[in-house]
Amino acid sequence: MFFPVGAHKEVGLAFNPLKAIISPRPIGWISSIGADGVHNLAPYSFFNAISESPPMLAFSSSAGTEGDKDSLKNIEETGDFVVNIVSKQLFEAMNASSAALPRAVSEFAEANLTPKPSKLVAAPHVAEAPCYLECRLWKVLDLPASPNGNANRLVIGEVLGIGIEKALITDEGKVDVTRYQPIARLGYKDYASIDAVFESPRPQE
């Protein structure tokens, strides 16, 4: 089966399969603070690391009914943000934080989470998160608009600091993701959690 983008229904697919194919995707649970001091927290599944040195990551934010989402507005106002990692235990809280709330309302309170001051940035991190990455905004890129006029903006940040729960670190000095089982986004309304890993060495050069 092959079809041009946008023609999925013509070949019998009820939904665009793109997000189901590009999966699993890590969830960037972005916390930020506006110039007004209000905390914001929202999950983004178009998210990933893009460079190891310097350490950089990016997430894509689509416009809401009132323009840019609060996360993006805050980041442009203050110049920083935090990426919190979603554990299996925090799935319901993450889902609750995805609700569309007024700008003056903090998703931390709605999801019963604790905003904790960060070390190197103004934005707070989620105290309950197993890991978090404190980031400084590098650039916001405007992506091409779709035929219906909707456009995404790509937020690129440099990682300044890393927070990890000590209980997640093995005796060998590695982070054991199976101890917190990070949540990944799949297609449609589907999610997965990582509870098993395997190791494979690269071929000898």
DRENDO-1510 file (C-alpha; in Angstrom, 1 decimal, always signed):
<recs>
REC; n; res; u; v; w
REC; 1; MET; +0.0; +0.0; +0.0 .
REC; 2; PHE; +1.2; +3.5; -0.9 .
REC; 3; PHE; -0.6; +6.8; -0.9 .
REC; 4; PRO; +0.2; +10.5; -1.0 .
REC; 5; VAL; +0.0; +12.4; +2.3 .
REC; 6; GLY; -3.6; +13.3; +3.0 .
REC; 7; ALA; -5.1; +10.5; +0.9 .
REC; 8; HIS; -5.3; +7.8; +3.7 .
REC; 9; LYS; -9.1; +7.6; +3.6 .
REC; 10; GLU; -9.0; +6.8; -0.1 .
REC; 11; VAL; -7.1; +3.6; +0.7 .
REC; 12; GLY; -9.4; +2.6; +3.6 .
REC; 13; LEU; -7.6; +4.1; +6.6 .
REC; 14; ALA; -9.8; +5.9; +9.1 .
REC; 15; PHE; -7.0; +8.1; +10.4 .
REC; 16; ASN; -3.7; +9.5; +9.3 .
REC; 17; PRO; -1.2; +6.7; +10.3 .
REC; 18; LEU; +1.8; +9.0; +10.5 .
REC; 19; LYS; +1.9; +9.2; +14.3 .
REC; 20; ALA; +1.3; +5.5; +14.6 .
REC; 21; ILE; +4.3; +4.8; +12.3 .
REC; 22; ILE; +6.7; +7.2; +13.9 .
REC; 23; SER; +6.5; +5.6; +17.3 .
REC; 24; PRO; +7.2; +5.3; +20.1 .
REC; 25; ARG; +7.9; +8.9; +20.7 .
REC; 26; PRO; +9.1; +10.3; +24.1 .
REC; 27; ILE; +6.9; +12.8; +25.8 .
REC; 28; GLY; +8.4; +16.2; +26.5 .
REC; 29; TRP; +6.5; +17.4; +29.6 .
REC; 30; ILE; +7.3; +21.0; +29.4 .
REC; 31; SER; +7.2; +23.2; +32.5 .
REC; 32; SER; +7.6; +27.0; +32.2 .
REC; 33; ILE; +6.8; +30.2; +33.9 .
REC; 34; GLY; +5.5; +33.4; +32.4 .
REC; 35; ALA; +6.5; +37.0; +33.1 .
REC; 36; ASP; +3.4; +37.2; +35.3 .
REC; 37; GLY; +4.8; +34.4; +37.5 .
REC; 38; VAL; +2.1; +31.8; +36.6 .
REC; 39; HIS; +3.5; +28.2; +36.2 .
REC; 40; ASN; +2.5; +26.2; +33.1 .
REC; 41; LEU; +2.9; +22.5; +32.4 .
REC; 42; ALA; +2.0; +20.7; +29.2 .
REC; 43; PRO; +2.9; +17.5; +27.4 .
REC; 44; TYR; +4.3; +17.5; +23.8 .
REC; 45; SER; +4.8; +14.3; +21.9 .
REC; 46; PHE; +6.6; +15.8; +18.9 .
REC; 47; PHE; +9.7; +16.0; +21.0 .
REC; 48; ASN; +13.2; +14.5; +21.1 .
REC; 49; ALA; +17.0; +15.1; +21.6 .
REC; 50; ILE; +18.7; +16.5; +18.5 .
REC; 51; SER; +22.3; +16.9; +19.6 .
REC; 52; GLU; +24.6; +15.4; +22.2 .
REC; 53; SER; +27.3; +18.0; +22.2 .
REC; 54; PRO; +26.2; +20.6; +22.9 .
REC; 55; PRO; +23.2; +18.8; +24.4 .
REC; 56; MET; +20.1; +20.2; +22.6 .
REC; 57; LEU; +16.5; +19.1; +22.2 .
REC; 58; ALA; +13.4; +20.3; +20.5 .
REC; 59; PHE; +9.6; +20.1; +20.6 .
REC; 60; SER; +6.9; +21.3; +18.2 .
REC; 61; SER; +4.0; +23.4; +19.4 .
REC; 62; SER; +0.9; +23.8; +17.3 .
REC; 63; ALA; -1.2; +27.0; +17.6 .
REC; 64; GLY; -4.4; +26.9; +19.7 .
REC; 65; THR; -7.6; +28.8; +19.1 .
REC; 66; GLU; -6.0; +31.9; +20.6 .
REC; 67; GLY; -2.6; +31.7; +18.9 .
REC; 68; ASP; +0.5; +30.3; +20.5 .
REC; 69; LYS; +0.1; +28.0; +23.5 .
REC; 70; ASP; +1.0; +29.2; +26.9 .
REC; 71; SER; +4.2; +27.1; +27.0 .
REC; 72; LEU; +5.6; +28.8; +24.0 .
REC; 73; LYS; +4.5; +32.3; +25.2 .
REC; 74; ASN; +6.2; +31.7; +28.5 .
REC; 75; ILE; +9.4; +30.4; +27.0 .
REC; 76; GLU; +9.7; +33.4; +24.7 .
REC; 77; GLU; +9.0; +35.7; +27.6 .
REC; 78; THR; +11.5; +34.2; +30.0 .
REC; 79; GLY; +14.0; +32.4; +27.7 .
REC; 80; ASP; +14.0; +29.0; +29.5 .
REC; 81; PHE; +12.0; +25.9; +30.3 .
REC; 82; VAL; +12.3; +22.4; +31.8 .
REC; 83; VAL; +11.6; +19.0; +30.2 .
REC; 84; ASN; +10.2; +16.6; +32.8 .
REC; 85; ILE; +10.1; +12.9; +32.1 .
REC; 86; VAL; +6.8; +11.1; +32.5 .
REC; 87; SER; +7.0; +7.9; +34.4 .
REC; 88; LYS; +4.2; +5.3; +34.3 .
REC; 89; GLN; +3.2; +6.3; +37.8 .
REC; 90; LEU; +2.7; +9.9; +36.5 .
REC; 91; PHE; +0.6; +9.1; +33.5 .
REC; 92; GLU; -2.7; +10.3; +34.8 .
REC; 93; ALA; -1.2; +13.5; +36.0 .
REC; 94; MET; +0.4; +14.1; +32.6 .
REC; 95; ASN; -2.9; +13.4; +30.9 .
REC; 96; ALA; -4.6; +15.9; +33.3 .
REC; 97; SER; -2.1; +18.6; +32.5 .
REC; 98; SER; -3.0; +18.4; +28.8 .
REC; 99; ALA; -6.4; +20.0; +29.4 .
REC; 100; ALA; -6.9; +23.4; +27.9 .
REC; 101; LEU; -7.0; +25.8; +30.8 .
REC; 102; PRO; -7.1; +29.6; +31.1 .
REC; 103; ARG; -3.6; +31.2; +31.1 .
REC; 104; ALA; -4.0; +32.3; +34.7 .
REC; 105; VAL; -4.6; +28.7; +35.9 .
REC; 106; SER; -1.6; +26.5; +36.6 .
REC; 107; GLU; -1.7; +22.9; +35.4 .
REC; 108; PHE; +0.5; +22.0; +38.4 .
REC; 109; ALA; -2.5; +22.6; +40.7 .
REC; 110; GLU; -5.0; +20.9; +38.4 .
REC; 111; ALA; -2.9; +17.8; +38.1 .
REC; 112; ASN; -2.0; +17.8; +41.9 .
REC; 113; LEU; +1.7; +18.2; +41.2 .
REC; 114; THR; +4.4; +20.2; +43.0 .
REC; 115; PRO; +6.3; +22.9; +41.2 .
REC; 116; LYS; +9.9; +22.9; +42.5 .
REC; 117; PRO; +12.4; +25.6; +41.9 .
REC; 118; SER; +15.1; +24.7; +39.4 .
REC; 119; LYS; +18.8; +25.3; +39.8 .
REC; 120; LEU; +19.8; +27.1; +36.6 .
REC; 121; VAL; +16.6; +28.4; +35.1 .
REC; 122; ALA; +13.5; +30.3; +36.2 .
REC; 123; ALA; +11.0; +27.7; +35.1 .
REC; 124; PRO; +10.1; +25.2; +37.9 .
REC; 125; HIS; +10.3; +21.4; +37.4 .
REC; 126; VAL; +7.9; +18.7; +38.5 .
REC; 127; ALA; +9.0; +17.6; +41.9 .
REC; 128; GLU; +7.5; +14.2; +41.3 .
REC; 129; ALA; +9.2; +13.5; +38.0 .
REC; 130; PRO; +12.0; +10.9; +38.0 .
REC; 131; CYS; +14.2; +13.0; +35.7 .
REC; 132; TYR; +14.2; +16.5; +34.4 .
REC; 133; LEU; +16.3; +18.6; +32.0 .
REC; 134; GLU; +16.7; +22.4; +32.7 .
REC; 135; CYS; +16.9; +24.2; +29.3 .
REC; 136; ARG; +17.7; +27.6; +27.9 .
REC; 137; LEU; +15.9; +28.7; +24.8 .
REC; 138; TRP; +18.2; +28.7; +21.7 .
REC; 139; LYS; +15.7; +29.5; +18.9 .
REC; 140; VAL; +12.0; +29.2; +17.8 .
REC; 141; LEU; +11.5; +28.3; +14.2 .
REC; 142; ASP; +8.3; +28.8; +12.3 .
REC; 143; LEU; +7.5; +25.7; +10.3 .
REC; 144; PRO; +5.6; +25.7; +7.0 .
REC; 145; ALA; +1.8; +26.1; +7.3 .
REC; 146; SER; -0.4; +23.2; +6.2 .
REC; 147; PRO; -3.0; +23.6; +3.4 .
REC; 148; ASN; -5.6; +24.5; +6.1 .
REC; 149; GLY; -3.5; +27.3; +7.4 .
REC; 150; ASN; -2.4; +25.7; +10.6 .
REC; 151; ALA; +1.3; +26.0; +11.5 .
REC; 152; ASN; +3.7; +24.6; +14.1 .
REC; 153; ARG; +6.6; +26.3; +15.8 .
REC; 154; LEU; +9.7; +24.4; +16.7 .
REC; 155; VAL; +11.2; +25.2; +20.0 .
REC; 156; ILE; +14.9; +24.4; +20.3 .
REC; 157; GLY; +16.7; +24.5; +23.6 .
REC; 158; GLU; +20.1; +23.8; +25.1 .
REC; 159; VAL; +20.2; +21.5; +28.1 .
REC; 160; LEU; +22.0; +23.3; +31.0 .
REC; 161; GLY; +21.4; +20.8; +33.8 .
REC; 162; ILE; +20.1; +17.3; +34.5 .
REC; 163; GLY; +18.1; +16.1; +37.5 .
REC; 164; ILE; +17.8; +12.4; +38.3 .
REC; 165; GLU; +16.4; +10.5; +41.3 .
REC; 166; LYS; +19.3; +8.7; +43.0 .
REC; 167; ALA; +17.2; +5.5; +43.2 .
REC; 168; LEU; +17.2; +5.2; +39.4 .
REC; 169; ILE; +21.0; +4.9; +39.2 .
REC; 170; THR; +22.5; +1.4; +39.2 .
REC; 171; ASP; +25.8; +0.4; +40.9 .
REC; 172; GLU; +27.4; +0.7; +37.5 .
REC; 173; GLY; +26.5; +4.3; +37.3 .
REC; 174; LYS; +23.8; +4.0; +34.7 .
REC; 175; VAL; +20.2; +5.2; +34.7 .
REC; 176; ASP; +17.8; +2.2; +34.8 .
REC; 177; VAL; +14.7; +3.3; +32.9 .
REC; 178; THR; +12.8; +0.1; +33.9 .
REC; 179; ARG; +12.8; +1.5; +37.5 .
REC; 180; TYR; +10.4; +4.3; +36.4 .
REC; 181; GLN; +9.1; +3.0; +33.1 .
REC; 182; PRO; +8.9; +6.1; +30.9 .
REC; 183; ILE; +5.7; +6.7; +29.0 .
REC; 184; ALA; +5.9; +6.9; +25.2 .
REC; 185; ARG; +3.3; +8.2; +22.8 .
REC; 186; LEU; +2.1; +6.0; +19.9 .
REC; 187; GLY; -0.6; +6.8; +17.3 .
REC; 188; TYR; -4.3; +7.6; +17.9 .
REC; 189; LYS; -5.0; +7.6; +21.6 .
REC; 190; ASP; -2.4; +4.9; +22.4 .
REC; 191; TYR; +0.5; +5.0; +24.8 .
REC; 192; ALA; +3.2; +2.5; +25.9 .
REC; 193; SER; +5.6; +2.2; +28.9 .
REC; 194; ILE; +9.1; +0.9; +28.7 .
REC; 195; ASP; +9.5; -2.0; +31.1 .
REC; 196; ALA; +12.1; -4.1; +29.3 .
REC; 197; VAL; +15.3; -3.3; +27.5 .
REC; 198; PHE; +18.0; -5.2; +25.7 .
REC; 199; GLU; +21.6; -4.3; +24.9 .
REC; 200; SER; +23.5; -4.8; +21.7 .
REC; 201; PRO; +27.1; -3.8; +20.9 .
REC; 202; ARG; +27.9; -2.1; +17.6 .
REC; 203; PRO; +29.7; -4.1; +15.0 .
REC; 204; GLN; +33.5; -3.8; +15.2 .
REC; 205; GLU; +34.9; -1.3; +12.8 .
</recs>
